[in-house]
Amino acid sequence: MHMLKDKSLIVVFFGVMLFASVLFSCRKEPVFDEESAIVLSVQEVLFDTVFTTIGSTTRMFYIRNDSDRPVQTDISLAGGSLSDFKVNVDGMTGVNFSEVEIPAHDSLFIFVKVTVDPNSNLSPFVIRDSLVFTTNGKLQDINLTAWGQNAHYIVADHILGGSMAYSIVSGEGENITWSNDLPYLVYGWAVIDSTGILNIDPGVRIHFYNGSGMWVYKGGSFKVNGTIDEPVTFQGSRLESAYAEVPGQWDRIWLNEGSVDNVINYAIIKNGFIGIQAETMGSSMGNKLVLNNTEIRNMTGIGLLTRFYRIKSNNCIFSNCAVYAVALTTGGSYDFRHCTIGNYWNISTRQTPSLLITDYYEDLYNGTLYTGDLDSAYFGNSIIYGNIENELLTDSSGSGTFNYFFENCLVKSERDVSNIARFSNVVVNMDPDFEDSYNHNYRLGSLSAAIDRGSSTVISTSLFDLTYDILGNNRLINPPPDLGAIDYRP
């Protein structure tokens, strides 16, 4: 009986093997189309300017087979292994791909990126190659073009606390100038040490790699000397047009117990986490920042954050921030004239006002509440507006001095502004009619409630010349002046 059972199993086994051999012997090899070419979705892959050594974003395109039968194509990078471009075909990276099969009426995606080697060029330079397709003896190609940009590389060479990487760009007692020959690309934190001075010439472009920033340490000094024609820019390291207005690409400019001589004039600070953080958490050294003719925008956190600092700001625009456009905390002394605070953040839901003024700061890590006297927070001829109902919040701990005053301002708020000790000639909840706030155009439209609402006294009592707005328009030609950083022009 056991022998009969074993024989039955053997018969079944050979039967299965025989069936499988018949099945596979009947499977036909694919019949390839030997005449058609493939269809290319693009004729050129173009990369915007990329910094040398750090690489680009990845571009994608496809090739298509419109035939009723599969085709085979050979793909090769013309520059071979020496090319600055890297190619990925169907999950495989290389420079030559043989007999790549594309099924009938199907497509194949191809991915390309570029890393540009540095050279001696001061101006952007072009890198070219091509991707060649050979299908049934027919040659087709796609041009690959990238613009490269050399830079001054500031690379972290110190570690603080085991995690904070930094490089000292101006040491103790040093007076350093960054000139406008090449952009500056910062990896980690660029530090201005105690008693060091960093001067930044007109037109300098400063780019920060992901998570990087600039740190002005205790007693250090930071002088940004932009002009109306050549502003200094602070932004992320991605130069492609798709990243031109993407928030959160770098960290912040941190004035950490900075000196009395921090000056920023004609600057564009954009696409970070916090634009400027200026704080005095120890003993005051008269810490001060003069911030004029500057635009801070596109921050995933706060545009301007202060803790017990002294700031004078004129002709500035603070816009498009996920939390606050301006947050003045833990007291201090502030003077803002002809500023536009316009927060139309729309990437996520914002529930915090554009402008926050407090005399305290709570450390979220240990719950400690720090307080300080708000000696003065003055806003004159300014606009505080945005896309939520209440764009102004003042909040006092009740432990000390808390002085603030709005004079000839346009404010979007649900609060009562009848207290003449706090508000004078304030326009509430009337549309400033910005031309295109979502594209950072804060010029006033013809229906703006900010036109002719300003006071010439606000200008004449300033320590700075406010005759001209941030665009160079003379705001005193037809008095009274308009509110905000940009005077109305038809």
C-alpha positions in Angstrom: 0.0 0.0 0.0 2.8 2.4 0.8 4.5 1.6 -2.5 1.3 2.4 -4.4 0.9 5.7 -2.7 4.5 6.7 -3.5 4.0 5.7 -7.1 0.9 7.9 -7.3 2.9 10.9 -6.0 5.6 10.3 -8.6 3.0 10.3 -11.3 1.4 13.5 -10.1 4.9 15.2 -9.9 5.9 14.3 -13.4 2.4 15.3 -14.6 2.9 18.8 -13.1 6.4 19.1 -14.6 5.1 18.0 -18.0 2.3 20.7 -17.9 4.8 23.4 -16.9 7.2 22.5 -19.7 4.4 22.7 -22.2 3.1 26.0 -20.8 6.5 27.7 -20.9 7.4 26.2 -24.3 4.2 27.9 -25.6 5.0 31.3 -24.2 6.0 33.6 -27.1 8.9 36.0 -26.9 7.8 39.7 -27.3 7.7 40.9 -30.9 9.3 44.3 -30.9 8.5 47.2 -33.2 11.6 47.5 -35.4 10.6 50.7 -37.2 9.0 53.3 -34.9 10.8 55.9 -32.8 9.8 57.0 -29.4 8.1 60.3 -28.4 10.0 62.7 -26.2 7.9 64.8 -23.8 10.4 67.7 -23.9 13.1 69.0 -26.1 15.2 70.5 -23.3 15.6 70.1 -19.6 16.5 73.5 -18.1 17.8 74.0 -14.6 17.7 77.5 -13.1 20.9 78.8 -11.5 22.4 76.4 -9.0 25.3 76.9 -6.7 28.5 75.0 -7.4 29.0 71.8 -5.4 25.5 71.6 -3.7 23.4 70.2 -6.6 20.0 70.9 -7.9 16.5 69.8 -7.6 15.5 66.8 -9.7 13.8 67.3 -13.1 11.5 64.7 -14.5 10.3 64.0 -18.1 9.0 60.9 -19.9 9.5 59.1 -23.2 6.5 57.4 -24.8 5.9 54.5 -27.1 2.8 55.1 -29.3 3.3 51.8 -31.2 1.0 48.8 -31.0 4.1 46.7 -30.1 6.9 47.2 -27.5 10.1 49.0 -28.5 13.6 48.9 -27.3 15.8 52.0 -27.0 19.4 52.7 -26.0 19.9 55.8 -23.8 23.2 57.4 -23.2 24.5 60.6 -21.6 26.6 62.3 -24.2 29.1 63.6 -21.6 29.5 60.1 -20.1 31.0 59.7 -16.7 32.5 63.2 -16.8 29.2 64.9 -17.1 27.9 67.2 -14.4 24.4 65.7 -14.9 23.2 62.5 -13.3 20.5 60.3 -14.9 18.1 57.8 -13.5 16.1 55.5 -15.8 13.5 53.1 -14.4 15.2 53.2 -11.0 18.7 52.6 -12.2 21.4 55.4 -12.2 24.1 55.4 -14.8 25.3 57.0 -18.1 24.4 54.2 -20.6 21.3 52.1 -20.6 21.0 49.4 -23.3 17.8 47.9 -24.7 15.4 49.7 -22.4 12.0 48.2 -23.1 8.9 50.4 -23.3 5.6 48.4 -23.7 3.1 49.3 -26.3 1.2 52.5 -25.7 3.2 53.1 -22.5 5.7 55.6 -21.0 8.9 55.6 -19.1 9.9 58.3 -16.7 13.5 59.6 -16.6 15.0 61.8 -13.8 17.9 64.2 -14.1 19.8 66.3 -11.6 23.0 68.4 -11.9 26.0 69.2 -9.6 28.2 72.0 -10.9 31.9 72.0 -10.2 33.3 75.4 -9.1 35.6 77.5 -11.4 37.0 81.0 -11.5 33.9 82.7 -13.0 32.4 85.6 -11.1 29.3 85.7 -13.2 26.9 82.8 -13.7 28.0 80.3 -16.3 26.3 77.7 -18.4 26.6 73.9 -18.3 25.4 71.8 -21.2 25.0 68.1 -22.1 22.5 66.0 -23.9 20.7 62.7 -23.4 20.7 60.6 -26.6 18.1 58.0 -27.5 18.8 55.4 -30.2 15.6 53.5 -31.3 15.6 51.3 -34.4 18.5 53.2 -35.8 16.9 56.6 -35.3 18.7 59.1 -33.1 16.9 61.6 -30.9 18.2 63.8 -28.1 17.1 66.1 -25.3 19.3 69.1 -24.4 20.4 69.4 -20.7 21.2 73.0 -19.7 22.0 74.4 -16.2 23.4 77.7 -15.0 26.1 77.5 -12.4 27.0 80.1 -9.8 30.2 80.2 -7.8 30.1 81.6 -4.3 31.9 82.4 -1.1 31.3 79.3 1.0 30.9 79.9 4.8 31.2 76.3 6.2 30.8 75.5 9.9 34.0 74.4 11.5 33.0 74.6 15.2 30.4 72.8 17.2 28.6 74.3 20.2 26.8 72.1 22.7 27.3 69.0 20.5 24.8 70.2 17.9 25.1 73.8 16.8 27.6 74.1 14.0 29.1 77.5 13.3 31.8 79.5 11.7 33.2 82.8 13.0 33.0 85.3 10.1 34.2 88.3 12.3 36.2 87.5 15.4 36.8 89.6 18.5 38.0 93.1 17.5 37.8 92.3 13.7 36.2 94.6 11.2 35.2 92.5 8.2 33.5 93.6 5.0 31.6 91.3 2.6 31.9 92.8 -0.9 29.5 92.3 -3.9 31.6 90.0 -6.1 30.1 86.6 -5.5 27.1 85.4 -3.4 27.8 84.1 0.1 26.5 80.6 0.9 26.3 79.8 4.6 26.4 76.2 5.9 25.5 76.3 9.6 25.7 79.6 11.5 27.8 82.6 10.5 28.9 84.1 13.8 29.9 87.7 14.5 31.8 87.3 17.8 32.1 89.8 20.7 33.3 93.2 19.6 33.5 92.0 16.0 32.0 94.0 13.1 30.6 92.7 9.9 29.9 95.2 7.1 27.8 94.1 4.1 28.2 96.1 0.9 25.3 97.1 -1.4 23.9 94.3 -3.6 25.4 91.4 -1.6 23.4 88.2 -1.8 23.5 85.9 1.2 22.1 82.4 1.0 21.6 80.0 3.9 21.5 76.3 3.6 18.7 74.4 5.3 18.6 75.3 9.1 21.4 77.8 8.8 21.5 81.4 9.9 23.5 84.5 11.1 24.3 85.0 14.7 25.4 88.3 16.1 26.9 87.5 19.5 27.1 89.6 22.6 28.7 92.9 21.8 29.0 92.1 18.1 27.9 94.5 15.4 26.1 94.0 12.1 25.9 96.6 9.4 23.9 96.0 6.3 24.5 98.8 3.8 22.1 98.2 1.0 20.8 100.9 -1.3 17.5 101.5 -3.1 19.1 100.2 -6.4 21.2 97.5 -4.7 19.5 96.0 -1.7 21.1 93.2 0.3 19.2 90.0 0.2 19.0 87.2 2.8 17.3 84.0 1.6 17.6 80.2 1.1 20.2 78.4 -1.0 17.8 77.1 -3.7 18.1 79.4 -6.7 15.4 77.7 -8.8 12.4 79.9 -9.6 10.1 77.4 -7.9 11.8 78.3 -4.6 11.7 82.0 -5.0 8.9 82.6 -2.5 8.9 79.3 -0.5 9.0 79.9 3.3 11.1 78.0 5.8 14.2 77.4 3.8 16.6 78.7 6.6 16.5 79.7 10.2 17.0 83.3 11.2 19.2 86.4 11.8 19.8 86.3 15.5 20.9 89.4 17.4 21.8 87.7 20.6 22.8 90.4 23.1 24.1 92.4 20.1 25.8 95.8 20.4 24.3 99.3 20.1 25.3 99.6 16.5 23.3 97.1 14.5 22.0 98.8 11.3 20.1 97.2 8.5 19.3 99.5 5.5 17.7 98.4 2.3 17.5 94.7 2.8 15.2 91.9 1.7 14.9 89.1 4.2 12.7 86.3 3.0 11.8 82.6 3.1 13.1 81.6 6.6 11.7 80.6 9.9 12.2 83.9 11.8 13.4 87.0 9.9 15.2 88.8 12.7 15.3 87.8 16.4 16.7 90.6 18.5 16.9 90.0 22.2 18.5 91.2 25.5 17.9 88.4 28.0 20.9 89.4 30.3 22.0 92.9 31.4 21.2 95.6 28.9 24.1 97.1 27.0 21.9 99.7 25.3 21.3 97.0 22.6 19.8 98.7 19.5 18.8 98.0 16.0 18.1 100.6 13.3 15.9 98.9 10.7 15.2 101.1 7.6 13.8 100.5 4.1 13.7 96.8 4.7 11.2 94.0 3.7 10.8 90.9 5.8 8.5 88.3 4.3 7.6 84.6 4.0 8.5 83.3 7.4 7.1 80.0 8.8 7.3 81.6 12.2 7.7 85.3 12.9 9.0 88.2 10.8 10.5 90.3 13.5 10.8 88.9 17.1 12.1 91.0 19.9 12.8 90.4 23.6 13.5 93.6 25.6 15.3 95.3 22.7 15.5 98.8 21.3 14.5 99.3 17.7 13.8 102.2 15.4 12.2 101.2 12.1 11.2 103.3 9.2 9.8 102.5 5.7 9.7 98.8 6.4 7.3 96.1 5.2 6.6 93.0 7.3 4.4 90.5 5.6 3.3 86.9 5.0 4.2 85.1 8.2 2.6 82.0 9.7 2.5 83.3 13.3 3.3 87.0 13.8 4.6 89.5 11.3 6.0 91.5 14.2 6.2 90.3 17.9 7.5 92.8 20.4 7.9 90.9 23.7 9.3 91.3 27.2 9.2 95.1 27.0 11.8 97.3 25.4 11.6 100.5 23.4 10.3 100.7 19.8 9.6 103.4 17.3 8.0 102.4 14.0 7.2 105.1 11.4 5.7 104.7 7.9 5.8 100.9 8.2 3.4 98.4 6.5 2.5 95.3 8.5 0.4 93.3 6.1 -0.1 89.6 6.9 -1.9 87.6 4.2 -0.4 84.2 5.0 -2.5 81.5 3.3 -0.4 78.3 3.3 -2.0 77.2 6.6 -4.6 78.6 9.0 -3.3 81.6 11.0 -5.0 82.5 14.2 -2.4 84.9 15.7 -2.5 88.7 14.9 0.0 90.5 12.6 1.3 92.6 15.5 1.8 91.4 19.1 3.0 93.7 21.9 3.7 92.3 25.4 5.9 93.0 28.4 6.6 89.3 29.0 8.0 86.2 27.5 7.3 82.6 28.7 10.1 80.0 28.2 8.2 77.0 26.8 10.9 74.6 27.9 10.9 75.3 31.7 7.8 77.5 32.1 9.7 80.5 33.4 8.0 83.9 32.8 10.4 86.7 31.9 9.1 90.3 32.2 10.4 93.7 31.3 9.3 97.3 31.2 7.8 98.4 27.9 9.1 101.9 28.0 7.5 102.8 24.6 6.0 101.1 21.6 5.2 103.9 19.1 3.6 103.5 15.7 3.1 106.5 13.4 1.7 106.8 9.9 1.7 103.0 9.7 -0.6 100.2 8.5 -1.4 97.0 10.5 -3.7 94.8 8.4 -4.2 91.3 7.2 -6.7 88.4 6.4 -8.0 87.7 9.9 -10.4 89.8 12.0 -8.1 91.0 14.7 -4.5 92.0 13.6 -3.4 93.8 16.8 -2.9 92.3 20.3 -1.4 94.1 23.3 -1.1 92.1 26.5 0.5 93.1 29.8 1.6 91.0 32.8 0.7 94.0 35.0 4.1 93.9 36.7 5.7 97.1 35.2 5.6 99.9 32.7 3.5 99.2 29.6 3.4 102.2 27.2 2.2 102.0 23.6 0.8 104.6 21.3 -0.6 104.5 17.7 -0.8 107.8 15.9 -2.3 108.3 12.4 -2.4 104.5 11.7 -4.8 102.2 9.8 -5.5 99.2 12.0 -7.6 96.1 11.5 -9.0 95.3 14.9 -12.0 94.5 17.0 -10.8 96.5 19.9 -12.0 99.9 21.1 -9.6 102.6 20.0 -11.2 105.5 21.8 -8.6 105.8 24.5 -6.7 108.9 23.5 -3.7 107.9 25.6 -3.2 104.9 23.3 -4.7 105.9 20.0 -4.8 109.2 18.0 -6.4 109.6 14.6 -6.5 105.9 14.0 -8.6 104.5 11.1 -10.1 101.1 12.0 -11.1 98.3 9.6 -11.0 100.3 6.4 -9.4 98.6 3.4 -5.9 99.8 2.5 -6.6 98.4 -1.0 -3.1 96.9 -1.5 -2.5 96.3 -5.2 -1.6 92.6 -4.9 -0.8 91.5 -1.3 -0.6 87.8 -2.2 2.3 88.6 -4.5 3.9 91.0 -2.0 2.9 94.2 -3.8 1.9 96.6 -1.0 1.4 99.7 -3.2 -1.8 101.5 -2.4 -4.7 101.3 -4.8 -6.8 104.3 -5.7 -9.5 103.3 -3.2 -7.1 102.9 -0.3 -8.3 104.3 3.1 -4.6 105.0 3.8 -4.3 107.9 1.3 -3.9 111.3 2.8 -4.3 109.9 6.4 -0.8 110.6 7.6 0.7 113.4 9.7 3.6 115.5 8.6 4.5 115.8 12.3 5.3 112.1 12.4 7.9 112.8 9.7 9.3 116.0 11.1 9.8 114.5 14.6 11.7 111.5 13.4 15.5 111.1 13.9 15.6 109.9 10.3 14.7 111.5 6.9 11.3 110.1 6.0 10.8 112.4 3.0 11.0 109.5 0.7 9.3 106.2 0.9 10.9 102.7 0.4 10.6 103.1 -3.4 12.1 106.6 -3.5 8.8 108.5 -3.9 8.7 111.9 -2.3 5.8 111.7 0.1 5.8 115.4 0.9 5.1 116.6 -2.6 1.3 116.5 -1.9 0.8 116.6 1.8 -0.6 115.1 3.9 1.4 112.0 3.5 -0.1 108.6 3.0 0.2 105.7 5.5 2.6 102.9 5.2 6.0 102.3 3.6 4.8 103.1 0.0 3.2 106.4 -0.9 0.3 106.3 -3.3 1.0 107.0 -7.0 -1.8 106.8 -9.6 
